[in-house]
């Protein structure tokens, strides 16, 4: 008579417990399953992947939009009437949401790698849904109030495309481990072939992606032109209150070649510097003239404007998070700034030997100077003592008459037109937003002897792309940052990039082949050597166990035989045991 006793020895799988526990609250061994994921959970996995993809796009957009954060806050101010840094809340929620969804994606991939059934917990489903809806709302809202900013994405890809390609190839290569594992577990050859073909097709698309990557910084170093000249947009508004003499003085200290300002006409015909329609954001008008704080800035006379403080708002709002870095002397000086007139700016520019570019705003209906505002501005320019060649004249109104009176002014247009048309109108300079001119158009303007200025360029990566494109000058809120860029952020010749591209693809493909061979070694060996050399139990154990028995102790069964009588049971008893005992406990072990 044979007596047997099964002993089960389980390995403590802390990582697997954390994996299934955090993702689906399946902390116990009996709660886990190797069964196929249900269709409902597959749908939630697709929702998770969609949310991750949208958040990735959303995060990349706001990462590159750093160049225009102040512009976004100004757009919000014009809509709400209150100044606040709206980027803080957006960046904080984006960071939290992207980190959370990325963590869930890693857990889901871990389930796939371990062959575990996906079962997202209902709390995570609520979190994923909230992240998805919030991201979609953000995308729609941004498109409505700041739609032109999406142009920064294709421009930024000119700077990041080659490096994103390497990252994408690395990610695709890492996914080979999961795909190879799924191929090894697939029961049907058709399924295995389909998985391999889909994966290799996607990988091939990644390998050939550089055929569509273009960047002006993929050029021979000998063809690189001198860096673009920098024009201080409203002076140096990160270092001092915008459109004030202190701001222009700070810009000149950064060795800019020109100053750009926004000009309005006062009630008594004095051109003064002001960007907004009202005085609420950049002056203390709410305290000095509370009943007039919502009036148009042009409806104040010059005496009233001079009575306003134009610097304390900068210390209070800290729009660029730079006040803490200011010296005590600069803080006192910034707090005492007043509204600056165009004549003051022109006289300062003449002393500093820099050019002036100003954007002139026409007075509103009913303004007493609405019919003479161009003449008022031109008269101010001629009486300031600045050389006409230093002034870039942008207003289109009465341009012909202005050219007759002051032929030395640099006629500048803010409207994009064909170079021949611009030259016929006497235009020698063109000012556009950085997203309004492609590399090809930049070359065309240069060939037509038109000097091009792009604004507002604040980040080194954008400055580098425009530098490689051959832009003569840029207007910037951050001259102190761009001045420290001695060379483009990156510059490679086409041959160098081809070497990097091909080497990356070859290394990736070699790693993918190695992973597939390693993951499917036993199946490949079985197919090439024939079934006659393996019995079914060997095939099953080879497919399920890829490591030595010492490492694989998930569940090990031992049958301890003890001889009760003086002899061992006959062959019939042993056969019964073999059929019922061994198979029974083996099946039980596999099921566990």
TIRONU-398271 format. One record per residue (C-alpha): x, y, z; residue number from 1. Coordinates in Angstrom, 1 decimal, padded with zeros to 4 digits. Layout:
BEGIN
VEXVEX      X      Y      Z drenvex
VEXVEX      X      Y      Z     NUM
...
This chain:
BEGIN
VEXVEX      X      Y      Z drenvex
VEXVEX  000.0  000.0  000.0       1
VEXVEX  001.3  003.4 -001.0       2
VEXVEX  000.6  006.5  001.1       3
VEXVEX  001.3  009.9 -000.3       4
VEXVEX  001.1  013.4  001.1       5
VEXVEX  001.3  016.5 -001.1       6
VEXVEX  003.3  019.4  000.3       7
VEXVEX  003.0  022.8 -001.4       8
VEXVEX  005.8  025.3 -001.0       9
VEXVEX  005.0  028.9 -002.1      10
VEXVEX  007.4  031.6 -002.9      11
VEXVEX  006.6  035.0 -001.5      12
VEXVEX  006.0  037.2 -004.5      13
VEXVEX  006.1  040.7 -003.1      14
VEXVEX  006.4  042.5 -006.4      15
VEXVEX  003.5  040.6 -008.0      16
VEXVEX  001.4  041.2 -005.0      17
VEXVEX  002.1  045.0 -005.2      18
VEXVEX  001.5  044.9 -008.9      19
VEXVEX -001.9  043.3 -008.7      20
VEXVEX -002.8  045.0 -005.4      21
VEXVEX -002.2  048.6 -006.5      22
VEXVEX -003.7  048.2 -009.9      23
VEXVEX -006.8  046.1 -009.0      24
VEXVEX -006.8  045.6 -005.2      25
VEXVEX -005.9  041.9 -005.7      26
VEXVEX -003.6  041.4 -002.8      27
VEXVEX -004.2  037.7 -002.1      28
VEXVEX -002.9  034.9 -004.2      29
VEXVEX -006.2  033.3 -004.8      30
VEXVEX -007.5  036.6 -006.2      31
VEXVEX -005.0  036.7 -009.0      32
VEXVEX -005.7  034.9 -012.3      33
VEXVEX -003.9  033.9 -015.5      34
VEXVEX -007.2  033.9 -017.4      35
VEXVEX -007.8  036.1 -020.4      36
VEXVEX -008.8  039.7 -019.6      37
VEXVEX -012.5  040.3 -020.0      38
VEXVEX -013.8  042.5 -022.8      39
VEXVEX -015.0  045.1 -020.3      40
VEXVEX -011.5  045.3 -018.8      41
VEXVEX -009.9  045.4 -022.3      42
VEXVEX -012.1  048.5 -023.0      43
VEXVEX -010.9  050.2 -019.8      44
VEXVEX -007.3  049.4 -020.9      45
VEXVEX -008.0  051.2 -024.2      46
VEXVEX -009.4  054.1 -022.2      47
VEXVEX -006.2  054.2 -020.1      48
VEXVEX -004.0  054.2 -023.2      49
VEXVEX -006.1  057.0 -024.8      50
VEXVEX -005.8  059.0 -021.6      51
VEXVEX -002.1  058.5 -021.5      52
VEXVEX -001.7  059.5 -025.1      53
VEXVEX -003.8  062.7 -024.7      54
VEXVEX -001.9  063.7 -021.6      55
VEXVEX  001.4  063.1 -023.3      56
VEXVEX  000.3  065.5 -026.1      57
VEXVEX -001.0  068.0 -023.5      58
VEXVEX  002.2  067.8 -021.4      59
VEXVEX  004.4  068.3 -024.5      60
VEXVEX  002.3  071.3 -025.6      61
VEXVEX  002.7  073.1 -022.3      62
VEXVEX  006.3  072.2 -022.1      63
VEXVEX  007.0  073.9 -025.4      64
VEXVEX  004.6  076.7 -024.8      65
VEXVEX  006.9  078.0 -022.1      66
VEXVEX  008.0  080.5 -024.6      67
VEXVEX  004.6  082.2 -024.5      68
VEXVEX  003.4  081.8 -020.9      69
VEXVEX  003.2  085.6 -020.4      70
VEXVEX  001.2  085.9 -023.6      71
VEXVEX -001.2  083.3 -022.3      72
VEXVEX -001.7  085.1 -019.0      73
VEXVEX -002.3  088.3 -021.0      74
VEXVEX -005.0  086.6 -023.0      75
VEXVEX -006.7  085.5 -019.8      76
VEXVEX -006.4  089.0 -018.4      77
VEXVEX -008.2  090.4 -021.5      78
VEXVEX -011.0  087.9 -021.0      79
VEXVEX -011.4  088.1 -017.2      80
VEXVEX -010.1  091.6 -016.4      81
VEXVEX -008.0  090.2 -013.5      82
VEXVEX -004.3  089.4 -013.7      83
VEXVEX -003.2  086.0 -012.5      84
VEXVEX -000.6  083.4 -013.6      85
VEXVEX -002.9  080.8 -015.1      86
VEXVEX -000.1  078.5 -016.0      87
VEXVEX  000.6  077.5 -012.4      88
VEXVEX -002.6  075.6 -011.9      89
VEXVEX -002.4  074.1 -015.4      90
VEXVEX  001.2  072.9 -014.9      91
VEXVEX  000.4  071.5 -011.4      92
VEXVEX -002.6  069.5 -012.5      93
VEXVEX -000.9  068.3 -015.6      94
VEXVEX  002.1  067.0 -013.6      95
VEXVEX -000.1  065.2 -011.1      96
VEXVEX -002.4  063.7 -013.8      97
VEXVEX  000.4  062.6 -016.1      98
VEXVEX  002.4  061.0 -013.2      99
VEXVEX -000.7  059.1 -012.1     100
VEXVEX -001.7  057.9 -015.5     101
VEXVEX  001.9  056.9 -016.3     102
VEXVEX  002.1  054.9 -013.1     103
VEXVEX -001.1  053.0 -014.1     104
VEXVEX  000.3  052.4 -017.5     105
VEXVEX  003.4  050.9 -016.0     106
VEXVEX  001.3  048.7 -013.8     107
VEXVEX -000.8  047.6 -016.8     108
VEXVEX  002.3  046.7 -018.8     109
VEXVEX  003.6  044.8 -015.8     110
VEXVEX  000.4  042.7 -015.8     111
VEXVEX  000.9  041.9 -019.4     112
VEXVEX  004.5  040.9 -018.8     113
VEXVEX  003.6  038.7 -015.9     114
VEXVEX  000.6  037.1 -017.8     115
VEXVEX -001.8  038.4 -015.2     116
VEXVEX -005.4  039.3 -015.9     117
VEXVEX -006.0  043.0 -016.1     118
VEXVEX -008.6  044.2 -013.6     119
VEXVEX -008.5  047.9 -013.0     120
VEXVEX -010.0  048.9 -009.6     121
VEXVEX -013.1  051.1 -009.6     122
VEXVEX -011.3  053.9 -007.9     123
VEXVEX -008.7  054.0 -010.6     124
VEXVEX -011.5  053.9 -013.2     125
VEXVEX -012.9  057.1 -011.6     126
VEXVEX -009.4  058.6 -011.7     127
VEXVEX -008.8  057.7 -015.3     128
VEXVEX -012.2  059.1 -016.3     129
VEXVEX -011.6  062.3 -014.5     130
VEXVEX -008.1  062.7 -016.1     131
VEXVEX -009.6  062.0 -019.5     132
VEXVEX -012.4  064.5 -019.2     133
VEXVEX -010.2  067.1 -017.7     134
VEXVEX -007.6  066.7 -020.5     135
VEXVEX -010.3  066.9 -023.3     136
VEXVEX -011.8  070.0 -021.6     137
VEXVEX -008.3  071.6 -021.5     138
VEXVEX -007.6  070.8 -025.2     139
VEXVEX -011.0  072.3 -026.3     140
VEXVEX -010.7  075.4 -024.1     141
VEXVEX -007.1  076.1 -025.2     142
VEXVEX -008.1  075.7 -028.8     143
VEXVEX -010.9  078.3 -028.4     144
VEXVEX -009.0  081.0 -026.5     145
VEXVEX -005.4  080.4 -027.7     146
VEXVEX -005.7  078.4 -030.9     147
VEXVEX -002.8  080.0 -032.6     148
VEXVEX -000.4  078.5 -030.0     149
VEXVEX -000.8  075.0 -031.5     150
VEXVEX  001.6  076.2 -034.2     151
VEXVEX  004.4  075.9 -031.7     152
VEXVEX  004.1  072.1 -031.9     153
VEXVEX  005.4  071.6 -035.5     154
VEXVEX  008.0  074.3 -034.8     155
VEXVEX  009.2  072.6 -031.7     156
VEXVEX  009.4  069.3 -033.5     157
VEXVEX  012.2  070.9 -035.6     158
VEXVEX  014.2  071.1 -032.4     159
VEXVEX  013.1  067.9 -030.7     160
VEXVEX  012.3  065.6 -033.6     161
VEXVEX  015.7  063.8 -033.9     162
VEXVEX  015.7  063.2 -030.1     163
VEXVEX  012.1  062.2 -029.9     164
VEXVEX  012.8  059.6 -032.6     165
VEXVEX  015.6  058.0 -030.5     166
VEXVEX  013.3  058.0 -027.5     167
VEXVEX  010.5  056.4 -029.5     168
VEXVEX  012.8  053.7 -030.9     169
VEXVEX  014.0  053.0 -027.3     170
VEXVEX  010.3  052.7 -026.1     171
VEXVEX  009.5  050.4 -029.1     172
VEXVEX  012.5  048.3 -028.4     173
VEXVEX  011.5  047.9 -024.7     174
VEXVEX  008.0  046.8 -025.8     175
VEXVEX  009.6  043.8 -027.6     176
VEXVEX  009.8  042.0 -024.2     177
VEXVEX  006.1  042.2 -023.8     178
VEXVEX  005.3  041.3 -027.4     179
VEXVEX  007.7  038.3 -027.3     180
VEXVEX  006.1  037.1 -024.1     181
VEXVEX  002.6  037.3 -025.7     182
VEXVEX  003.9  035.3 -028.7     183
VEXVEX  005.3  032.7 -026.4     184
VEXVEX  002.0  032.4 -024.5     185
VEXVEX -000.2  032.4 -027.7     186
VEXVEX -001.7  028.9 -028.5     187
VEXVEX -002.3  029.5 -032.2     188
VEXVEX  000.3  030.0 -034.8     189
VEXVEX -002.0  032.5 -036.5     190
VEXVEX -002.1  034.6 -033.4     191
VEXVEX  001.7  034.5 -033.1     192
VEXVEX  002.2  035.6 -036.7     193
VEXVEX -000.3  038.4 -036.4     194
VEXVEX  001.4  039.8 -033.2     195
VEXVEX  004.9  039.6 -034.8     196
VEXVEX  003.7  041.3 -038.0     197
VEXVEX  001.9  044.1 -036.2     198
VEXVEX  004.8  044.8 -033.9     199
VEXVEX  007.4  044.7 -036.7     200
VEXVEX  005.3  047.0 -038.9     201
VEXVEX  005.1  049.6 -036.1     202
VEXVEX  008.8  049.2 -035.4     203
VEXVEX  009.6  049.6 -039.1     204
VEXVEX  007.6  052.8 -039.2     205
VEXVEX  009.6  054.1 -036.3     206
VEXVEX  012.9  053.2 -038.0     207
VEXVEX  011.9  055.1 -041.2     208
VEXVEX  010.4  058.1 -039.3     209
VEXVEX  013.5  060.3 -039.9     210
VEXVEX  012.7  060.4 -043.6     211
VEXVEX  009.9  062.9 -042.6     212
VEXVEX  012.0  064.8 -040.0     213
VEXVEX  013.2  068.2 -041.1     214
VEXVEX  015.1  070.7 -039.1     215
VEXVEX  017.1  073.8 -040.1     216
VEXVEX  019.7  072.7 -037.5     217
VEXVEX  020.5  069.7 -039.7     218
VEXVEX  023.1  071.6 -041.7     219
VEXVEX  026.8  072.0 -042.2     220
VEXVEX  028.4  074.2 -039.6     221
VEXVEX  030.1  076.3 -042.3     222
VEXVEX  026.7  077.5 -043.4     223
VEXVEX  025.6  078.8 -040.0     224
VEXVEX  025.0  082.5 -040.2     225
VEXVEX  025.7  085.0 -037.3     226
VEXVEX  023.1  084.9 -034.5     227
VEXVEX  020.0  087.0 -034.8     228
VEXVEX  020.1  090.5 -033.5     229
VEXVEX  018.0  090.9 -030.4     230
VEXVEX  015.3  093.6 -029.9     231
VEXVEX  014.0  094.2 -026.4     232
VEXVEX  010.2  093.8 -026.5     233
VEXVEX  008.9  096.4 -024.2     234
VEXVEX  012.4  096.7 -022.9     235
VEXVEX  013.4  093.9 -020.6     236
VEXVEX  010.0  093.1 -018.9     237
VEXVEX  011.4  090.2 -016.9     238
VEXVEX  013.9  092.5 -015.2     239
VEXVEX  011.8  095.7 -014.8     240
VEXVEX  008.2  097.0 -015.3     241
VEXVEX  007.4  096.8 -019.0     242
VEXVEX  007.4  100.0 -021.2     243
VEXVEX  009.2  102.0 -018.6     244
VEXVEX  012.6  103.8 -018.8     245
VEXVEX  014.0  101.3 -016.3     246
VEXVEX  013.0  098.4 -018.6     247
VEXVEX  014.6  100.0 -021.6     248
VEXVEX  017.8  100.7 -019.6     249
VEXVEX  017.9  097.1 -018.5     250
VEXVEX  017.5  096.0 -022.1     251
VEXVEX  020.4  098.2 -023.3     252
VEXVEX  022.6  096.7 -020.6     253
VEXVEX  021.9  093.3 -022.3     254
VEXVEX  023.4  094.7 -025.6     255
VEXVEX  020.2  094.7 -027.6     256
VEXVEX  020.2  096.4 -031.0     257
VEXVEX  016.7  097.9 -030.7     258
VEXVEX  013.8  098.6 -028.5     259
VEXVEX  010.2  097.7 -029.2     260
VEXVEX  007.2  099.5 -027.5     261
VEXVEX  003.5  099.8 -027.6     262
VEXVEX  002.2  103.4 -028.2     263
VEXVEX -001.1  105.0 -027.6     264
VEXVEX -002.2  108.7 -027.9     265
VEXVEX -003.4  110.6 -024.9     266
VEXVEX -006.4  112.9 -024.8     267
VEXVEX -004.2  115.9 -025.5     268
VEXVEX -002.2  114.3 -028.3     269
VEXVEX  000.9  113.0 -026.4     270
VEXVEX  002.1  109.6 -027.6     271
VEXVEX  002.8  107.4 -024.5     272
VEXVEX  003.7  103.8 -023.9     273
VEXVEX  001.0  101.4 -022.9     274
VEXVEX  000.2  097.8 -024.1     275
VEXVEX -003.3  097.4 -022.6     276
VEXVEX -006.6  099.1 -023.5     277
VEXVEX -006.9  100.2 -019.9     278
VEXVEX -004.5  101.3 -017.2     279
VEXVEX -005.6  098.8 -014.5     280
VEXVEX -002.9  096.1 -014.9     281
VEXVEX  000.2  098.2 -015.1     282
VEXVEX -000.6  101.3 -013.1     283
VEXVEX -002.3  102.3 -009.8     284
VEXVEX -005.2  104.0 -011.6     285
VEXVEX -007.7  102.1 -009.4     286
VEXVEX -006.3  104.0 -006.4     287
VEXVEX -005.8  107.4 -008.0     288
VEXVEX -008.8  107.6 -010.3     289
VEXVEX -011.1  104.7 -009.1     290
VEXVEX -014.1  106.0 -011.0     291
VEXVEX -012.1  105.9 -014.3     292
VEXVEX -010.2  102.7 -013.9     293
VEXVEX -012.1  100.9 -016.7     294
VEXVEX -011.8  103.8 -019.2     295
VEXVEX -009.6  103.5 -022.3     296
VEXVEX -006.0  104.6 -021.6     297
VEXVEX -006.3  107.1 -024.5     298
VEXVEX -009.0  109.0 -022.6     299
VEXVEX -006.5  110.3 -020.1     300
VEXVEX -004.5  113.5 -020.6     301
VEXVEX -000.8  113.5 -020.2     302
VEXVEX -001.0  115.3 -016.8     303
VEXVEX -003.2  112.6 -015.4     304
VEXVEX -001.0  109.9 -016.8     305
VEXVEX  002.1  111.3 -015.3     306
VEXVEX  000.4  111.2 -011.9     307
VEXVEX  000.2  107.4 -012.0     308
VEXVEX  002.7  104.9 -010.7     309
VEXVEX  003.7  102.3 -013.3     310
VEXVEX  006.0  100.1 -011.3     311
VEXVEX  004.5  098.9 -008.0     312
VEXVEX  002.2  096.5 -009.9     313
VEXVEX  005.4  094.7 -011.1     314
VEXVEX  006.6  094.1 -007.5     315
VEXVEX  003.1  093.0 -006.4     316
VEXVEX  002.2  090.6 -009.3     317
VEXVEX  005.7  089.4 -010.1     318
VEXVEX  004.6  088.3 -013.6     319
VEXVEX  007.8  086.5 -014.4     320
VEXVEX  008.8  085.2 -010.9     321
VEXVEX  011.9  087.4 -011.0     322
VEXVEX  011.3  090.0 -008.2     323
VEXVEX  013.1  087.8 -005.6     324
VEXVEX  016.3  087.9 -007.7     325
VEXVEX  016.2  091.8 -007.8     326
VEXVEX  018.5  093.8 -005.7     327
VEXVEX  017.0  096.1 -003.1     328
VEXVEX  018.1  099.1 -005.1     329
VEXVEX  016.3  097.8 -008.2     330
VEXVEX  013.2  097.2 -006.3     331
VEXVEX  013.1  100.7 -005.0     332
VEXVEX  013.7  102.0 -008.5     333
VEXVEX  011.1  099.8 -010.0     334
VEXVEX  008.5  100.9 -007.5     335
VEXVEX  009.0  104.6 -008.5     336
VEXVEX  008.5  104.2 -012.3     337
VEXVEX  006.0  106.4 -014.1     338
VEXVEX  004.2  106.2 -017.4     339
VEXVEX  006.8  106.8 -020.2     340
VEXVEX  006.1  109.0 -023.3     341
VEXVEX  007.3  108.1 -026.8     342
VEXVEX  009.5  111.2 -026.8     343
VEXVEX  011.4  109.9 -023.6     344
VEXVEX  012.0  106.6 -025.3     345
VEXVEX  013.2  108.2 -028.5     346
VEXVEX  015.6  110.4 -026.7     347
VEXVEX  016.9  107.5 -024.6     348
VEXVEX  017.4  105.4 -027.8     349
VEXVEX  019.3  108.3 -029.4     350
VEXVEX  021.7  108.5 -026.5     351
VEXVEX  022.1  104.7 -026.4     352
VEXVEX  022.5  104.4 -030.2     353
VEXVEX  019.8  101.7 -030.6     354
VEXVEX  016.9  101.5 -033.0     355
VEXVEX  013.2  101.9 -032.0     356
VEXVEX  010.3  099.9 -033.3     357
VEXVEX  006.9  100.9 -031.9     358
VEXVEX  003.4  099.5 -032.5     359
VEXVEX  001.0  102.4 -032.7     360
VEXVEX -002.6  101.9 -031.6     361
VEXVEX -005.3  104.1 -033.2     362
VEXVEX -007.5  106.1 -030.7     363
VEXVEX -011.1  104.9 -030.1     364
VEXVEX -014.2  106.5 -031.7     365
VEXVEX -014.9  110.0 -030.3     366
VEXVEX -011.3  110.7 -029.4     367
VEXVEX -010.3  114.3 -030.3     368
VEXVEX -007.0  113.1 -031.9     369
VEXVEX -008.5  110.3 -034.0     370
VEXVEX -007.9  112.1 -037.2     371
VEXVEX -004.4  113.5 -036.4     372
VEXVEX -002.8  110.6 -034.4     373
VEXVEX -000.4  109.7 -037.1     374
VEXVEX  000.8  113.3 -037.5     375
VEXVEX  001.1  113.7 -033.7     376
VEXVEX  003.3  110.6 -033.6     377
VEXVEX  005.4  111.7 -036.6     378
VEXVEX  005.9  115.1 -035.1     379
VEXVEX  007.1  113.6 -031.9     380
VEXVEX  009.6  111.5 -033.8     381
VEXVEX  011.0  114.5 -035.8     382
VEXVEX  011.3  116.7 -032.7     383
VEXVEX  013.0  114.0 -030.5     384
VEXVEX  016.4  114.4 -032.1     385
VEXVEX  016.8  110.8 -033.0     386
VEXVEX  018.1  109.9 -036.5     387
VEXVEX  015.4  108.8 -038.8     388
VEXVEX  017.3  105.6 -039.7     389
VEXVEX  016.9  104.5 -036.1     390
VEXVEX  013.1  104.5 -036.3     391
VEXVEX  011.1  101.5 -037.6     392
VEXVEX  007.8  103.0 -038.7     393
VEXVEX  005.0  100.4 -038.6     394
VEXVEX  001.6  102.2 -039.0     395
VEXVEX  000.0  101.7 -042.4     396
VEXVEX -002.2  104.8 -042.2     397
VEXVEX -001.0  107.6 -044.5     398
VEXVEX  002.3  105.7 -045.1     399
VEXVEX  002.8  107.5 -048.4     400
VEXVEX  002.5  110.9 -046.8     401
VEXVEX  004.8  109.9 -044.0     402
VEXVEX  007.4  108.7 -046.5     403
VEXVEX  007.3  112.1 -048.2     404
VEXVEX  007.9  114.0 -045.0     405
VEXVEX  010.5  111.6 -043.4     406
VEXVEX  012.2  109.6 -046.1     407
VEXVEX  014.8  108.2 -043.7     408
VEXVEX  012.4  106.2 -041.6     409
VEXVEX  012.6  102.4 -041.9     410
VEXVEX  009.2  101.5 -043.3     411
VEXVEX  008.1  098.4 -041.5     412
VEXVEX  005.1  096.2 -042.1     413
VEXVEX  003.3  093.8 -039.8     414
VEXVEX  001.3  092.3 -042.6     415
VEXVEX  002.7  089.2 -044.4     416
VEXVEX  002.7  089.7 -048.2     417
VEXVEX  004.8  088.5 -051.1     418
VEXVEX  008.3  090.1 -051.1     419
VEXVEX  007.7  091.8 -054.5     420
VEXVEX  004.5  093.4 -053.2     421
VEXVEX  006.3  094.7 -050.1     422
VEXVEX  009.1  096.2 -052.1     423
VEXVEX  006.7  098.0 -054.4     424
VEXVEX  005.1  099.6 -051.3     425
VEXVEX  008.5  100.8 -050.1     426
VEXVEX  008.7  098.4 -047.2     427
VEXVEX  012.3  097.5 -046.1     428
VEXVEX  011.5  095.6 -042.9     429
VEXVEX  008.9  093.0 -041.9     430
VEXVEX  007.8  092.2 -038.4     431
VEXVEX  005.9  088.9 -037.8     432
VEXVEX  005.1  086.5 -035.1     433
VEXVEX  007.5  083.6 -035.1     434
VEXVEX  004.9  081.1 -036.4     435
VEXVEX  004.1  083.2 -039.5     436
VEXVEX  007.3  082.5 -041.4     437
VEXVEX  008.7  079.2 -042.5     438
VEXVEX  012.4  078.5 -043.3     439
VEXVEX  011.7  078.7 -047.0     440
VEXVEX  009.9  082.1 -046.6     441
VEXVEX  012.7  083.4 -044.4     442
VEXVEX  015.1  082.6 -047.3     443
VEXVEX  012.8  084.4 -049.8     444
VEXVEX  012.6  087.5 -047.7     445
VEXVEX  016.3  087.6 -047.3     446
VEXVEX  016.8  087.1 -051.0     447
VEXVEX  014.5  090.1 -051.6     448
VEXVEX  016.7  092.2 -049.3     449
VEXVEX  013.9  092.5 -046.7     450
VEXVEX  015.0  092.5 -043.0     451
VEXVEX  012.8  090.2 -041.0     452
VEXVEX  012.1  090.4 -037.3     453
VEXVEX  010.2  087.6 -035.5     454
VEXVEX  008.5  088.0 -032.1     455
VEXVEX  008.3  087.1 -029.3     456
VEXVEX  011.2  084.7 -029.0     457
VEXVEX  012.1  083.9 -025.3     458
VEXVEX  013.4  080.3 -025.1     459
VEXVEX  016.8  079.2 -026.2     460
VEXVEX  015.4  076.3 -028.3     461
VEXVEX  013.3  078.6 -030.4     462
VEXVEX  016.1  081.1 -030.7     463
VEXVEX  018.3  078.3 -032.0     464
VEXVEX  015.8  077.1 -034.6     465
VEXVEX  015.4  080.6 -035.9     466
VEXVEX  019.2  081.1 -035.8     467
VEXVEX  019.7  078.0 -038.0     468
VEXVEX  016.9  079.3 -040.3     469
VEXVEX  018.8  082.5 -041.0     470
VEXVEX  016.5  085.0 -039.3     471
VEXVEX  018.2  088.4 -039.1     472
VEXVEX  016.6  089.6 -035.8     473
VEXVEX  014.1  088.6 -033.1     474
VEXVEX  012.1  090.6 -030.6     475
VEXVEX  012.3  089.1 -027.1     476
VEXVEX  010.9  089.6 -023.6     477
VEXVEX  014.1  087.8 -022.3     478
VEXVEX  017.2  089.4 -023.9     479
VEXVEX  019.1  088.5 -020.8     480
VEXVEX  018.5  084.8 -021.5     481
VEXVEX  019.1  084.9 -025.3     482
VEXVEX  022.3  086.9 -024.9     483
VEXVEX  023.8  083.8 -023.1     484
VEXVEX  023.2  081.5 -026.1     485
VEXVEX  026.6  081.6 -027.8     486
VEXVEX  025.7  078.7 -030.2     487
VEXVEX  022.5  076.8 -031.3     488
VEXVEX  021.4  074.3 -028.7     489
VEXVEX  022.3  071.6 -031.1     490
VEXVEX  023.7  071.5 -034.7     491
VEXVEX  024.4  068.4 -036.8     492
VEXVEX  025.4  067.9 -040.4     493
VEXVEX  023.0  065.6 -042.4     494
VEXVEX  025.8  062.9 -042.6     495
VEXVEX  026.2  062.9 -038.8     496
VEXVEX  022.5  062.6 -038.2     497
VEXVEX  022.3  059.7 -040.7     498
VEXVEX  025.0  057.8 -038.8     499
VEXVEX  023.1  058.4 -035.5     500
VEXVEX  019.8  057.4 -037.1     501
VEXVEX  021.1  054.2 -038.7     502
VEXVEX  023.1  053.1 -035.7     503
VEXVEX  020.1  053.6 -033.4     504
VEXVEX  017.9  051.4 -035.7     505
VEXVEX  020.5  048.7 -036.0     506
VEXVEX  021.1  048.5 -032.3     507
VEXVEX  017.4  048.4 -031.7     508
VEXVEX  016.8  045.7 -034.2     509
VEXVEX  019.6  043.5 -032.8     510
VEXVEX  018.1  043.9 -029.3     511
VEXVEX  014.6  043.0 -030.5     512
VEXVEX  015.9  039.9 -032.2     513
VEXVEX  017.8  038.9 -029.1     514
VEXVEX  014.7  039.4 -026.9     515
VEXVEX  012.5  037.3 -029.2     516
VEXVEX  015.0  034.5 -029.3     517
VEXVEX  015.5  034.5 -025.5     518
VEXVEX  011.7  034.7 -024.8     519
VEXVEX  010.8  031.9 -027.3     520
VEXVEX  013.9  029.8 -027.1     521
VEXVEX  012.1  026.6 -026.0     522
VEXVEX  009.4  026.9 -028.6     523
VEXVEX  012.0  027.6 -031.4     524
VEXVEX  014.1  024.6 -030.2     525
VEXVEX  011.0  022.4 -030.2     526
VEXVEX  010.0  023.4 -033.7     527
VEXVEX  013.4  022.9 -035.2     528
VEXVEX  014.2  019.6 -033.4     529
VEXVEX  010.9  017.9 -033.8     530
VEXVEX  008.3  016.6 -031.3     531
VEXVEX  009.7  013.1 -031.2     532
VEXVEX  012.5  014.2 -028.9     533
VEXVEX  010.2  015.7 -026.3     534
VEXVEX  007.3  014.1 -024.5     535
VEXVEX  004.2  016.2 -023.7     536
VEXVEX  005.2  016.8 -020.1     537
VEXVEX  008.6  018.2 -021.2     538
VEXVEX  007.0  020.5 -023.7     539
VEXVEX  004.6  021.8 -021.1     540
VEXVEX  007.2  022.4 -018.5     541
VEXVEX  009.6  024.0 -021.0     542
VEXVEX  006.9  026.4 -022.0     543
VEXVEX  005.8  027.3 -018.5     544
VEXVEX  009.2  027.3 -016.8     545
VEXVEX  012.1  029.4 -018.2     546
VEXVEX  014.4  029.2 -015.2     547
VEXVEX  015.9  026.6 -013.1     548
VEXVEX  013.9  024.8 -010.4     549
VEXVEX  015.8  026.6 -007.8     550
VEXVEX  014.5  030.0 -009.0     551
VEXVEX  011.0  028.9 -009.8     552
VEXVEX  009.3  028.0 -006.5     553
VEXVEX  005.9  029.5 -007.1     554
VEXVEX  004.4  026.1 -006.2     555
VEXVEX  006.4  022.9 -005.9     556
VEXVEX  004.8  019.7 -005.1     557
VEXVEX  006.5  016.8 -003.4     558
VEXVEX  005.1  013.4 -003.1     559
VEXVEX  006.5  011.5 -000.1     560
VEXVEX  006.1  007.8 -000.3     561
VEXVEX  006.2  005.7  002.8     562
VEXVEX  006.2  002.0  002.8     563
VEXVEX  003.5  000.8  005.1     564
VEXVEX  003.9 -002.9  004.5     565
VEXVEX  007.0 -005.0  003.8     566
VEXVEX  006.6 -004.5  000.0     567
VEXVEX  005.8 -001.9 -002.5     568
VEXVEX  002.4 -001.9 -004.1     569
VEXVEX  001.9 -003.8 -007.4     570
VEXVEX  002.1 -002.1 -010.7     571
VEXVEX -001.7 -001.6 -010.8     572
VEXVEX -001.6  000.5 -007.7     573
VEXVEX  001.3  002.5 -009.1     574
VEXVEX -000.5  003.0 -012.3     575
VEXVEX -003.6  004.1 -010.5     576
VEXVEX -001.5  006.6 -008.5     577
VEXVEX  000.2  007.8 -011.7     578
VEXVEX -003.1  008.4 -013.3     579
VEXVEX -005.0  009.9 -010.4     580
VEXVEX -002.3  011.1 -008.0     581
VEXVEX  000.4  012.7 -010.1     582
VEXVEX -001.9  014.2 -012.7     583
VEXVEX -004.3  015.4 -010.1     584
VEXVEX -001.7  017.2 -008.1     585
VEXVEX  000.1  018.5 -011.1     586
VEXVEX -003.2  019.9 -012.5     587
VEXVEX -003.9  021.5 -009.1     588
VEXVEX -000.4  023.0 -009.1     589
VEXVEX -000.8  024.5 -012.5     590
VEXVEX -004.2  025.8 -011.7     591
VEXVEX -002.8  027.7 -008.7     592
